[in-house]
């Protein structure tokens, strides 16, 4: 299912969501290289890499060449790289146009309502905490992986978890691929169930989609609001 919008207007202007979306778009358009080889180097230089987070130092040439995180480092490729800062930077980088459109569109659908209920300051803390946990959750499960982590999908997943907690019965307008794409409405709790099942299929396949970051973010988004007993809107 492809979410198009929710039938759940926010009462307040979602300034933080707009800033996040705008900032991510500007980075994609004006900072990220357009050449594929340069983009790969850019990702290795600035984004989080599980091997680096596990070893607590930048990737070495012999580790990269041999695709082996366990080798003793010989020559650090980007010796001045800030490992902790790379976790935050990763959240604003995207692999291609479809990647950023998919993430930011979903960010807008779910983020404006979550921002509305959490308030600006708590919402900012929520975004960066969920992003940090989703990246480190992926890295914890894939400690020896040398592939860069990019994208806001962990944050989007956290927003989906928070949305499910706050608005389980809110109606979503979605496109269903059934031969052709046709629109229909579905309650948020059922959409999230389909989404969670899709993560199971992703986990069973070999691809570059981080189901670990998705599930880490989703669980954080749902249970942090449950722990702090935020009001639920079960209309």
N, C-alpha and C positions, 0 to 999 in steps of 0.2 A: 504494500500500500504506500502511496506517495501522498503525504499530507499537503494540503493546499492552504487551508486556513482553519481557524477555530471560530465557532459561533459563541464567542465569549469576550466581548469588548472590555478592555481595561479602562479603569476610571481615571487614571492619571497618565500623563505623558511619559513614556518609557525612555527617558534621556540616556540612561546608562546603556541600555540595549542598542540604541541608535549609535552611541559613541563606539561601542565595541564593534558593531557591524561596519561602520564607516572606517575605523582604524584598520581593521582586517582587510577591507577592500583596497584601501590606499597602499598598504604594504604589498598586496598581491599585484596591483597595477604598476606601482612606481619603484619598488625596492627589489622585489624578487627578480632575478634574471629570467629572460625569456628563452634563452638558449638552454637546451636540455642538459648538456654537460656542465655548463656554468651553474645551473639550478641545483644539480646534484652536489657540486662542490659547496654551494651556498648552504644547503641543508646540513652537510657534514660539519660545516664551520659554525653554524649558529643554533641548530636544533638539538634536542635531547636525543641521546643514543643510549640504550640500555647498558651496553658494555661500559661506557664511560661513567654512568651513574653507579654501576656496581663496583668498578675499580677506583672511582673517585679521581681519575685523571683523564686527559684527552686521549683520543685514539692514537695508537702508534702505527707507523708504516707497515711493520711486519705483521701486526694484527689484522690490518686491513687487507693486505695482499694475500694472506693465508686464510682470511675469514675465520680467525681463531682469537677469541677474546682472552684466552688463558696464557698466551705467549708473553714472556717478559718483554716490556717495551724497549724498542731500540731508538726510534726517532719519532717524537710527537709531531703529528701532522699540523695541528693548530695548537701550539703550546700555550697560548694566552687565552684559550677558550675558557669561559666561566661556566662550569658544569651546572651549578644551581640556576643561574640566570637562563641557561638554555632550556630549562623546563618551561619557563614562562614564555620565552620567545617562540617555542614550538606551537603554542596555542594560537598564534596569529599567522602561521605559515600554512600554505595549502599547495597541494601537488599540481592541480590544474583547475580549469574553469569550472568543470562539473563538481569537483570536490568543494570548492569554496561556495558555489551557489547552493548546493545541497545543504551544507552546514549552516550557512547564514540564513537561508530561508527557514529552516527548522528552528534556528535560534530565535528568529523573530516571532514565529507562531507561538512558541511556548514561553519565550523569555519575557515578553511584555506583560503577561499575566502574573508570572512569578515575581517580577520586579514590582508590580503593583501591590502585591501582598507582603513582600518582605521589606519594602522601603529601600531607598537608594544605598545607604551605607552597608546594611546587612547584605544587600544584593551584590555589591562589589566584592565583599568578603566571600560570599557564596561562589561567585564566578571563579575567583582565583584559587580558592581552596579546592573546588571540584576539579579544576584544571590540573592543579598540582597532584592531587590524589589519583586522577585518571592516568596521567603520564607515569607516575611512580608505580601505580598498580600494574600497568603494562610492563614496565621495566622489571618489576619484582618477579613476574612470571617468566619473562624472557631475558634473564640476566646476562646471557652471553650473546645476545643479538647485536649485530653491528649496523642494523638499518635505522636511519633517522626516524623519529616520531614527529609527524606534522599534522596540524589540523585542530579545529575546535570541537571535534565530535565528542570528546570526553565531556566537555562542558555542556554541549547540546544534550547528551544523554542524562546528565545531572538535572538539567532543566526539565526533561521529560519525566524523570523520577519525581521531582518536586511538583510538577503539574499533575501527575497521577495522584499524588497525595492530596493536593489542594482541591482539584476539580475532577474527581473520578468519573462523573457522569456528564461532563461537558461534551458537547457535540463537536466533532471534527469533520471537516469536509476533506475527503480523500479521493484520489484516483486509484481505481483497482485495475491492475493489468490482467484482464481475462480475455485473451484474444486481442481485444482492443482496450484502450483505457476508457473507463467510464466513471463519472463522479457519483459518489454516494456519501452519506453521513454515517458516522459511527461514534459511539461513546469512547471517551479517552481510555477507559480501563480496558476495553476490548482491543483498541488500537495498540496499546502498550503490550498486551499479551501477544499479538501477532509480531510485534517488534522483537520481543524477547525470544520468541521461537526462531525468528530470523537470525538472531545472534548465535543460536545453537547450530544452525546450518553453516554459518560463517566459521564457527569454531571447528567444524568437521572438515573444512576445506583448507587448501593451501593457497593463501592469498595475502595481500598486503593490508587487509582491513583489520584493525585492532579491536577485536571483540573484547579483549581484556580491559582496554580503556573505556569502552562503552559500558560494560557491566559494572566496572568500578565506579564510574561517574553516576550511573543510574541508581545504584544502591545507596551511594552517598546522598544524592538528591532526595530520595524518598525518606530514608531513615533519619537524616538530620532534622527534617521538619517534623517527623513523628516524635523524635526524642524531645524536641523543644515544644511539642504540643501546639503547633500552629492550628488555627481554626480551619476546618475542612468545609468546603462548599459542595454539598451533595445534591444540588438541584438537578 
